[in-house]
Amino acid sequence: MRVMIPKKLNKYFDKKNVNIKYSGSKRKIDKYLKKDISKITFTKLYEKPYLRTILQLIIKSIQEDYIQTVEEFLDYIKDKLEISLDEPIFIDVLCKYCDEIIDTYEPYDTKKPKGIKRCPKCKNMIDLSDCEDKKNWECPESIMYKLLDDLNKIEIVTKDWYGLCPECLESSIIKNIKSPLLNDMDINTYKEYLSDFYCPKCGNLFEIRPFYGLNTNDDISFWKEGYWLEWYIKNICLKAYPRSIVEQGIILSKNHDVIEVDVLILKNNETYGIECKSYSPDKSVDFGNIAPVLKYNNFLDHSIFITTGIIKPQDVSYLKKNGVSIVNRYEIEKIRRYIK
């Protein structure tokens, strides 16, 4: 069944002698959404913007054929977090007597801890509201588990189990972690259960750790090829402007000139075109991927460029001179300030 362009949008472009239709990326994203990359995913990414950064770094690591245990992944990203985020992932609460870390909190979605707690070092009873705060960019293993589990719960990453022999470093993926041992389990079942966790090379017991990767069941291309960013921006705009027309994947053509608009908004009878480029948060955007937005002003009232990567200073100046607004990776959730 053919999906019809909204009448109001059609009427707007008819007056300007511009033809309009949906693009192929629109159909691709609709296909992915049928597999329920749905409201829960958008809500989690919206509530915890740092998950976007973790997701982008996971994608980059997979593109480089980088396999990660939690420890390896921690080493891979900890040096990139400071340049990727405008706020720390969490904040340490320090004892006012000895500067020991006695609690942590997440600035994105948790207020500062309150109450009384004993310092594990000096043993004083501390009112947490009196403690000093210290922004901490390094991500300890326990926080990394929590971040990856957040992405696992919304089915962006998969969680498997990884066995590593502490003696000979033999390793393997442990496919099925079985239920806990039962009191009435017979000896043969008990031996079969334990055999899954012993090194096949030297016989020592594996140290079992979580192992994470992108969820290929929900089409890895949705995340790896950047379709998620168009979908994400569209959802933010739908939430911000429920009475306006917000469409994703639009092709506009006039006098043999054609552009594809990732997200198009018709608000107060003015059009806004948004070009979305998903990049790793520590990588600069190629100018060739920026250039398409320069043609937006020939068709639309306002042009906006959004990326999760880094835009070079000379490209920022060039875009501004050509009337293009720039939304950097820190401001994605605040896009409404660019749409009047």
C-alpha positions as CSV (number, residue, x, y, z in Angstrom):
1,M,0.0,0.0,0.0
2,R,1.4,3.4,-1.0
3,V,1.9,5.8,1.9
4,M,0.5,9.3,1.1
5,I,2.4,12.5,1.9
6,P,0.3,14.7,4.3
7,K,-2.0,17.0,2.3
8,K,-0.8,20.2,4.1
9,L,2.8,19.4,3.2
10,N,1.9,18.6,-0.4
11,K,-0.1,21.8,-0.7
12,Y,2.9,23.8,0.7
13,F,5.3,22.5,-1.9
14,D,2.7,22.7,-4.8
15,K,2.7,26.4,-4.4
16,K,6.5,26.4,-4.9
17,N,6.3,24.1,-7.9
18,V,8.3,21.5,-6.0
19,N,7.6,17.7,-6.3
20,I,7.6,15.7,-3.1
21,K,7.8,12.0,-2.3
22,Y,9.2,9.6,0.3
23,S,12.7,8.3,0.0
24,G,14.1,4.7,0.2
25,S,15.5,5.4,3.7
26,K,11.9,6.1,4.9
27,R,10.9,2.6,3.9
28,K,14.0,1.1,5.5
29,I,13.4,2.8,8.8
30,D,9.8,1.8,8.7
31,K,10.9,-1.8,8.2
32,Y,13.2,-1.7,11.2
33,L,10.5,-0.1,13.4
34,K,8.2,-3.0,12.6
35,K,10.7,-5.1,14.5
36,D,9.9,-2.9,17.5
37,I,13.0,-0.7,17.9
38,S,10.2,1.2,19.6
39,K,9.2,3.7,22.3
40,I,11.2,2.1,25.0
41,T,14.4,2.6,23.0
42,F,13.6,6.2,22.3
43,T,12.7,7.0,25.9
44,K,15.9,5.5,27.3
45,L,18.1,7.3,24.8
46,Y,16.2,10.5,25.5
47,E,16.4,10.2,29.3
48,K,20.1,9.2,29.3
49,P,21.9,10.9,26.4
50,Y,25.2,9.4,27.4
51,L,23.8,6.1,26.1
52,R,24.1,7.6,22.6
53,T,27.8,8.1,23.1
54,I,28.3,4.6,24.4
55,L,26.3,3.2,21.5
56,Q,28.4,5.2,19.0
57,L,31.7,3.9,20.5
58,I,30.3,0.3,20.4
59,I,29.5,0.8,16.7
60,K,33.0,2.1,16.0
61,S,34.6,-0.8,17.8
62,I,32.6,-3.3,15.8
63,Q,33.4,-1.6,12.5
64,E,37.1,-2.0,13.5
65,D,36.4,-5.8,14.2
66,Y,37.2,-5.1,17.8
67,I,35.8,-7.8,20.2
68,Q,35.2,-6.6,23.7
69,T,34.9,-8.0,27.1
70,V,33.9,-5.4,29.7
71,E,37.5,-4.9,30.6
72,E,38.7,-4.4,27.0
73,F,35.8,-2.2,26.2
74,L,36.5,-0.1,29.3
75,D,40.1,0.5,28.1
76,Y,38.8,1.2,24.6
77,I,36.5,4.1,25.5
78,K,37.7,5.6,28.8
79,D,40.1,8.0,27.0
80,K,37.4,9.1,24.6
81,L,34.6,9.9,27.1
82,E,36.0,13.3,28.1
83,I,36.0,14.5,24.5
84,S,32.7,12.9,23.7
85,L,30.4,14.2,26.5
86,D,29.8,17.7,27.9
87,E,29.1,16.2,31.3
88,P,30.6,13.3,33.2
89,I,28.8,9.9,33.3
90,F,28.7,10.1,37.1
91,I,29.9,12.3,40.0
92,D,31.8,11.1,43.0
93,V,30.6,12.1,46.5
94,L,33.7,12.6,48.7
95,C,34.0,12.3,52.4
96,K,34.6,15.8,53.8
97,Y,37.2,14.4,56.3
98,C,39.3,12.1,54.2
99,D,38.2,12.6,50.6
100,E,37.2,8.9,50.3
101,I,34.5,8.2,47.7
102,I,31.4,7.2,49.7
103,D,28.7,7.4,47.0
104,T,28.2,8.2,43.3
105,Y,25.3,9.7,41.3
106,E,24.4,10.2,37.7
107,P,23.9,13.9,36.8
108,Y,21.6,13.1,33.9
109,D,18.8,11.5,35.8
110,T,19.5,11.3,39.5
111,K,19.6,14.1,42.1
112,K,22.5,14.3,44.5
113,P,22.3,11.6,47.2
114,K,20.9,12.5,50.6
115,G,21.0,10.9,54.0
116,I,23.6,9.6,56.4
117,K,26.3,7.1,55.5
118,R,29.5,5.8,57.3
119,C,32.8,6.5,55.5
120,P,34.5,3.1,54.8
121,K,37.9,4.7,55.4
122,C,37.7,7.1,58.4
123,K,34.5,5.5,59.8
124,N,32.8,8.9,60.5
125,M,29.1,9.2,60.0
126,I,28.6,11.6,57.0
127,D,25.7,13.6,55.9
128,L,25.9,13.1,52.1
129,S,24.4,16.6,51.4
130,D,27.5,18.1,53.1
131,C,30.0,16.2,51.0
132,E,32.2,17.6,48.2
133,D,31.4,16.7,44.6
134,K,34.1,15.6,42.1
135,K,33.3,15.2,38.4
136,N,34.9,11.9,37.3
137,W,35.4,11.0,33.7
138,E,36.8,7.5,34.2
139,C,34.2,4.8,34.1
140,P,34.8,2.0,36.7
141,E,33.9,-1.5,35.8
142,S,30.6,-1.5,37.8
143,I,29.3,1.6,36.0
144,M,30.3,0.1,32.6
145,Y,28.3,-3.0,33.4
146,K,25.3,-0.8,34.2
147,L,25.6,1.2,31.0
148,L,25.9,-1.9,28.8
149,D,23.0,-3.6,30.6
150,D,20.9,-0.5,29.9
151,L,21.6,-1.0,26.2
152,N,21.0,-4.7,26.6
153,K,17.5,-4.1,28.2
154,I,16.4,-2.0,25.2
155,E,17.8,-4.7,22.8
156,I,20.5,-2.6,21.2
157,V,23.3,-4.8,22.4
158,T,23.4,-8.5,23.2
159,K,24.8,-10.0,26.4
160,D,26.6,-13.3,26.3
161,W,29.1,-15.0,28.6
162,Y,32.8,-15.2,28.1
163,G,35.0,-17.8,29.8
164,L,38.7,-16.9,30.3
165,C,41.2,-19.4,31.9
166,P,43.3,-17.6,34.4
167,E,46.1,-20.1,34.0
168,C,46.7,-20.5,30.2
169,L,44.4,-17.7,28.9
170,E,42.4,-20.1,26.8
171,S,39.0,-18.5,26.1
172,S,35.6,-19.3,24.7
173,I,32.0,-18.1,24.5
174,I,29.8,-19.9,27.0
175,K,26.6,-20.1,25.2
176,N,24.2,-21.3,27.9
177,I,24.5,-20.3,31.5
178,K,22.2,-22.9,33.2
179,S,20.0,-22.5,36.2
180,P,21.6,-22.6,39.7
181,L,22.4,-26.1,41.0
182,L,19.6,-27.9,42.7
183,N,19.9,-29.8,45.9
184,D,18.6,-33.0,44.4
185,M,20.7,-32.9,41.2
186,D,22.3,-36.3,40.3
187,I,26.1,-36.6,40.0
188,N,26.1,-37.0,36.2
189,T,24.0,-33.8,35.7
190,Y,26.3,-32.0,38.2
191,K,29.4,-33.1,36.2
192,E,27.8,-32.0,32.9
193,Y,26.9,-28.6,34.4
194,L,30.4,-28.0,35.6
195,S,32.1,-29.1,32.4
196,D,30.8,-26.1,30.6
197,F,32.9,-23.9,32.8
198,Y,36.2,-25.7,32.7
199,C,39.1,-24.9,30.3
200,P,39.3,-27.6,27.6
201,K,43.0,-27.0,27.4
202,C,44.3,-27.3,30.9
203,G,41.2,-28.2,32.9
204,N,41.2,-25.1,35.2
205,L,37.9,-23.4,36.1
206,F,37.1,-20.5,33.7
207,E,36.6,-17.0,35.0
208,I,33.2,-16.1,33.5
209,R,32.6,-12.5,32.4
210,P,29.9,-10.8,30.4
211,F,30.5,-10.2,26.7
212,Y,28.6,-7.6,24.7
213,G,28.0,-6.9,21.0
214,L,25.4,-5.2,18.7
215,N,22.1,-7.0,18.4
216,T,22.0,-8.3,14.9
217,N,18.5,-9.7,15.4
218,D,17.1,-6.1,15.1
219,D,19.1,-5.4,12.0
220,I,22.6,-4.1,12.8
221,S,22.3,-1.7,9.8
222,F,19.8,0.4,11.7
223,W,22.5,1.3,14.2
224,K,25.7,0.8,12.1
225,E,24.6,2.8,9.0
226,G,23.2,5.7,11.0
227,Y,19.4,5.3,10.3
228,W,18.9,5.4,14.1
229,L,19.8,9.1,14.2
230,E,17.2,10.1,11.7
231,W,14.6,8.1,13.6
232,Y,15.8,9.6,16.9
233,I,15.6,13.2,15.7
234,K,12.2,12.6,14.2
235,N,10.9,11.3,17.5
236,I,12.4,14.3,19.4
237,C,10.6,16.7,17.0
238,L,7.3,14.8,17.2
239,K,7.5,15.1,20.9
240,A,8.4,18.8,20.8
241,Y,5.9,19.8,18.1
242,P,2.8,17.4,18.3
243,R,0.7,19.9,16.3
244,S,3.2,20.4,13.4
245,I,4.0,18.1,10.5
246,V,7.2,16.1,11.1
247,E,8.3,13.7,8.3
248,Q,11.4,11.6,7.8
249,G,12.9,10.6,4.5
250,I,11.6,13.1,2.0
251,I,12.8,13.7,-1.6
252,L,12.2,17.2,-3.1
253,S,12.7,17.9,-6.8
254,K,12.5,21.1,-9.0
255,N,13.9,21.8,-12.4
256,H,16.0,18.6,-12.4
257,D,17.5,19.6,-9.0
258,V,16.9,16.9,-6.3
259,I,17.6,16.7,-2.6
260,E,16.8,14.2,0.1
261,V,15.8,15.6,3.5
262,D,16.4,13.4,6.5
263,V,13.8,15.1,8.7
264,L,11.4,17.8,7.5
265,I,9.2,19.9,9.7
266,L,6.3,22.2,8.7
267,K,5.6,24.6,11.6
268,N,3.8,27.9,11.4
269,N,3.8,27.6,7.6
270,E,7.6,27.5,7.5
271,T,9.8,24.5,6.6
272,Y,12.8,23.2,8.4
273,G,15.1,20.6,6.9
274,I,17.4,18.6,9.1
275,E,20.4,16.7,7.7
276,C,21.6,13.9,10.1
277,K,25.0,12.4,10.1
278,S,25.8,9.6,12.6
279,Y,29.5,9.6,13.4
280,S,31.7,8.2,16.2
281,P,31.9,10.9,18.8
282,D,35.7,11.2,18.6
283,K,35.8,11.4,14.7
284,S,35.6,14.5,12.5
285,V,32.9,14.7,9.8
286,D,34.0,14.6,6.2
287,F,33.0,17.7,4.3
288,G,31.5,15.5,1.6
289,N,28.9,14.3,4.1
290,I,28.2,17.9,5.1
291,A,27.7,19.3,1.6
292,P,24.2,18.0,0.9
293,V,22.7,20.4,3.4
294,L,24.0,23.4,1.4
295,K,21.2,22.7,-1.2
296,Y,18.5,22.7,1.4
297,N,18.1,26.5,1.2
298,N,17.0,26.2,-2.4
299,F,13.9,24.4,-1.3
300,L,13.3,25.1,2.4
301,D,13.0,28.1,4.7
302,H,15.5,26.9,7.2
303,S,18.4,24.4,7.1
304,I,19.9,22.5,10.1
305,F,22.9,20.1,10.2
306,I,23.1,17.6,13.1
307,T,25.9,15.2,13.8
308,T,27.1,13.0,16.7
309,G,30.7,13.6,15.5
310,I,33.0,16.6,15.4
311,I,32.7,19.4,12.8
312,K,36.0,21.1,11.8
313,P,36.1,24.8,12.6
314,Q,36.5,25.8,8.9
315,D,33.4,23.8,8.1
316,V,31.4,25.4,10.9
317,S,32.3,28.8,9.5
318,Y,31.4,27.8,5.9
319,L,28.0,26.4,7.0
320,K,27.1,29.5,9.0
321,K,28.0,31.8,6.1
322,N,25.6,29.8,3.9
323,G,22.8,30.1,6.4
324,V,22.9,26.6,7.9
325,S,22.3,26.1,11.7
326,I,24.6,23.6,13.4
327,V,23.5,21.3,16.2
328,N,26.5,19.6,17.7
329,R,26.5,16.3,19.6
330,Y,26.0,18.0,23.0
331,E,22.8,19.8,21.9
332,I,20.8,17.1,20.1
333,E,18.1,16.8,22.8
334,K,17.8,20.7,22.8
335,I,17.1,20.9,19.1
336,R,13.8,22.9,19.7
337,R,15.9,26.1,20.3
338,Y,16.7,26.0,16.6
339,I,13.1,25.7,15.5
340,K,11.0,28.8,16.2
